[in-house]
Amino acid sequence: MPFSASEPIPRKEKISVSYIVQKLRERVQINLTACTTVDCSDHRFVTEVDLHRPGIALAGYVDLFTYQRIQIIGNTETQFLEKLSIDKQKEAFSHITAFELPVIFLTDSNSLPDELIEMAEQASIPVYSTPLETTRFMFLLRDFLEDQFATQTMVHGTMVDVYGIGILITGKSGIGKSEIALDLIERGHRLVADDVVMLTKKSNVLMSSATEMTKHFMEIRGLGIVDVMSMFGIRSIRYQKRLEVVLELTLWDETRDVERTGLNHDSVSILDTDIPLIHLPITPGKNITVIAEVIAMNYLLKHYGYDPAKAFQNKVQSKIENKTGAFDPTPKRAIEYFEGDLE
């Protein structure tokens, strides 16, 4: 059966502000201080990844005000308000508090007058302050939101990190995916997920992970469940890894064409992202573990600009173009003279 991914998992429709603040504090290590005394963040929700800076809205133009986005008030907005009298500040701030904003973040340790904070409280808009500069905070926040709203899917296979390259080993049940992964782990490589692999599309990159239930566990047929982390140590696992190559194991079939040169590149589309696909027929005596290592190293060579298949093709083409005289079918040695070798 050709490799295929499951249907995409529907993305989240909304995330509460309280959840975002909690995770930014715990996972992203951002210092956030609540400016409003009334906590209404549980009842405010974010529905999209994009952020907004309400400079023009504060000046009074709200026709294109994307109020449903997280609002970021940085140095520009703060200095604009500071140049106004308190009555003008309240008038300017009322332009945005008239809308149902999810949350306001003050960056660069900026603050708002108590009168404006009170207006936000009356409108049930949570306000938080952070010492991070605006561009840095927006980058971290957008990256977090992209992850939370990312499209996901599940695939059947075993995900491993081989020499830093994320390889998804696929094939029909019982073909030996977990056994190959176990051999790779024993050779010093790392397990990401076995049996069920979660794929998340983030910034046009597919990130893989195990499910919460199956992380660092493997099923070996005839043996049962093994705990890879307890058996091989923390170095033997990864909780996440970018997917870069799909290795599909198939039973040997003489009638099926198999790639011999590597000049033709197959790919598989997962969440609208093309991933290189390698079909590897299994025969008795074939060392799939070593081949997986070679696949990873070959991918690294291509990534850094060297394609062995193209290099060999160019060498053959150059030989044909430079050929003179009658054709000699006798193979030639790689060297012209053997030096003494007495070992």
N, C-alpha and C positions, 0 to 999 in steps of 0.2 A: 504494500500500500504506500503510495507516495506521501511524503511528509506534508502535513498541513496543520495549521494552528486552529484553535477553537475560535468561536465567534467572540468579537471584542466584548469585554465587560463594560456595561454602561458607566460612563464617568459620573462622578459625584455632581449632584445638582447644586449643592450649597454646603458651606462650612461655617460653623458658628465662630464669631469673633473670639469668644473665650477659648475655643480649641486652638485657634491660630496663635493667640498670645501665649498659651501654655506651652505649645510645641516650640515656638520661637525662643522661649526662655530655656526650656529643657534641652532640646536637640540642637538648636542653632547657637545657643549660648549668647543670646542678645539680651542686654539689660533694658527692660521695659518697666516704666513707672506709671501707674495709673494717676491721671490728673483729675479725674472726676471722682467724687465721693460715692456716688450712686453707681453700683455695678449693674449695667444692663447688657453686658457683652454676651450673655447667654441667649438673648433675644434678638441679636443683630447677626445677620448672615452675609457672607461674601459669596457671590455667584460666578465670578470670572477672575482670570489671572491678571489682567492688565490693571495698572495703578494709575492714579490721576493726581496732578498737582493743581489745586483750585485757584491759581493766581488770577486768571481772567474772571472767574466766577466771583471772587472777592471784590473785583472792580465793578461788578454789576451786570456783566454779560453772562447769562445763564441759559441762552437758547440751546447751546450744545454742551451743556454741563452734564458729564457722565457721573451722576451722583451715586449710581449703584456700585461704583468701584471704591476701593480703599483710597482715602484722601491723605496725601502726604504734604505737610506744611514744613517747608525748610527755611533757609535763610532769606530767600527772596520774598516769600509771603510774609514772614515775620517782620522784616524790615519795612515792607509796604504798610503793614498795620501800625507799626510804631511811629510812622510819620504822620498818622492821623490822630485827631483828638479822640477821646474815649467815646464820645457820641458817634463820631464817624466810624470808629472801629466796630462799635455794636451794629451800626447800619450795614457795614461791609460784611460782617460775620453773619448777619441775618440772611444775607443772600444765599448762603450755603446751608445754614441750619433749617431753612424752610423746607429742605428736602430730607428724605429719609436716608441719611448717610449710614453706611455700616459701621465705620470707625474713622477716627482721625489720628494719625501718627505725627508727632512733632519730632523732628530730627535735629542733630547737632546741639542737643541740650537746650533747644529753644523752648520758650514758655509763652503762655497766653495770659493776659490779664484775668483776674478773678471774675470780672464781669462777663467775659467771653466764655470762661469755663462754666459759669452758671447758666449761660444761654444753651450750651451744649447739654448740660444736665437736664434742663427743662425740655429739650428736644429728644432726650433719651439717646444721645450720641456718645458713646465711650471715647475718651481721649487718652492717649498714652504718649509718653515722652521717652526718647532714647538718646544717648550720647553719640551714637554712630552718625557719621556724615551722611548726607542725603543719598548720594550715588551708591555708597556701600550698602546702606540699609535697603534701598530699593532693589539692588541686585540680589541680596540674600532673601528678601521677602518674595520677590518674583520667582526665584528658583524654588522656594518652598511651595508656593502656590502651583507652579507648573507640575511639581511632583504630586500634589494632592488632587489636582484636576486631570491628571494624565490618563490616557486611554490604556487599558490593560487587556491581556489575554492569557490563556493557559495553554501549554503544550505538553505532550507526553514525551519524556526523554530524560537524559541525565546531563546536567550542566557542570562543566569543569573548567578550571583555570589552569592552562598549560603554558608555562613560560610567559605568563601575563596575557595570554590570548584566551578569550572566552569561547569555548567550543561546546556546542549543543550536540550531544550524541543521540541520534534518533534511530528508529527501526521498530519492527514489529515486536510484540511482547515475547520475551524469552530468547531473544537473539544474542543477549550478552552485554547490554549497555552498562548495567551496574557493575558487572565483573571487570569490564575494561576500565571503568572509572576507579574501581577499587585498586586495580593494578597501577594506575596512574598516581593515585594517592600514596601507595606504598613506595613509589619512585620519587616522592617529594612534591607532587602537584596537589591541587586543592579542589575540594568539592564545593559546589555552590548549591546544587539541588539534585535530588534523585526522584524519578518517577513523574512528579508534577512540578513543572517549572513555570513560575509567574514571570511574564514579560511586561514591562512598563515602557511606553514610548515617552521619552523626555528629551526635548530639544533635538528631534530627529535621530535620537540614539535609543536603541533598545537595551534597557537594563534588566537583568535577570535576578531572580531570587527564589528561595524556597517558600513554601507556605509556612505559616506560623506553626502548624502541627508537625510538619515533616522536616524542618530544618536540621541539618547535620545527621539525619538518620537515613539508612539505606536498607533496601530489601535485597538479599542475596538468595535466589531460589535454591531450596534444599537446605539452607542454613537458617534463614529468617531475617529478623531485623537486627542491624548492628548500629551502634552509636559511633560514628566516625571520629567525632571530637574527643570522646572519652578514650577511644582506642589508639588514635594516632596523634592526639594533641591539638592545641588551638591552631597550630600552623597548617593543619590539614584542611581547614574549611575557610570559606568566605561567605558572608551574608549577602553580598551583591557583586555583580560583575557584568560588564558590557558584553553583549552578544556580538561576536564578530564572524564566526564560521559555524555552519550547520554541517555535521558529518552524519550522513544517512547510511546505516549499515543495511546491506541487502544480501540475500543468499545468492551464491554463484549461479549464474544462468548463462550458458554458452551462447544463447540466441540473442542476448542483450548486448548492445554496444557499450563498451566501457572506454572512458577517456584514457588515452595513452600518452599524450604529449603535454597536456595542461594548457594548450593554447585556447581551447574552448571553455568558457567559464559559465557554469550554470549558477542560477541564483533563485532564491525563494522570497516571496513578498510576505512579510509579517507586519501587520499594522501599517501598510503602505510604505514599508522600509525594505529595500532589497538587501538580502544577506547572502554572501557566497555559499553555495551548496556543493558539497562533494559527495558523490555516490561511491561507496566503497564496498565491493563484493567480498564476501567472506568465504575463504576456502581453508581446508585443514592445513595447519602449520603457519598460517599468516599471522604475524605479530602485530595486532591492531594497536597495541599500546605504543610501540615505537613509531608506527605510522602516524598516530595522533600527535606525537611529539614533532615529527617531521612536518606535519601539516601546520602546526603552530610556528615552527621556525621558518617555513616557506612563506607563511603569511607575513612574518616580520620582514623577510627579505623584500617582498613585494612592497610592503608599506614604506620601506626606506629606499625604494626606487630600483631594485634589481629583480628582474623576472627571469628565472633560470630557463623556462620554456622559450621565451623570446630570445634569450641570449644564444641558446642552442640553434634556434631557427635561423638567426642572423649568421651564425657560423657556417651552417650548411649552405645558406644562400650565397654567402661570400665565396665558399669553395666552388660552387657551381659557376658563379660568374667569372672566377679567375682561372677556371680549368682550361688547359691547353693540351693539344696533342690527343692521342688515342686514349680511349677509356681503359683504365686498369682496375679490374674488379678486386684485386688483392688488397685486403686491409693493411693499413700501415701502422707501425708502432707509434706510441705517443712520444717516444724519445728516439733519437738517432743512435745513441751510444750508451750501453750499460756500463756504468762504472763498477769497479770491484766491490762486491758485497759478500764478505766472508762470515757474516753472523749466522 
